[in-house]
């Protein structure tokens, strides 16, 4: 069975560009997304997007609510978005977390039966009171009693090389990307290691990342994968996102 990669649009955010990208001017609007990977041995969700309560309660993201405008269509949530694609949220086997920021793991509450696959370093950071108090992480988004598989380094989910977690730390302590082998060639879901293409091309990082030099090293890893023929799908690239148009990639 061919592997299917299905884009899910959780909503859009906007903010001053300088928050996202060093030296950025003006304002940026960008998608918040997650991805379903259908493999013959199981269904993977890469990130889970917004928490369903964000529609009615911006307070749950603390100070971030003052920086970002969040646009989620009324009545929308991850469970419904998956159902629209014919996917039962209770049938997701694995939830791979790129990292634990609110726009990447908020929908976890609607994925009840998945095993969460996360880098050990990210899980520990997400549960560190120093970062929780600073508003970087909210364990109410992700620490919900799931079976947690804490990994260290690369991890081949199905053991056949088709869906592989690739550590790309720097944006956060244990950030990871996901490589998927499609019939059309390899794809890497970069998540927030690179928000959009120009940032990767120019090695531009956010001004307030966890470790900016480490992130640049991870970005160089992504660039070398691209040089070898991997298609990169960026974490918050509005232009690229519009080209997917809710169609699955094969
Ligand atoms: Zn992030």
Boltz pocket constraint, residues with backbone or C-beta under 6 A from the ligand:
constraints:
  - pocket:
      binder: B
      contacts: [[A, 99], [A, 101], [A, 171], [A, 192]]
      max_distance: 6.0
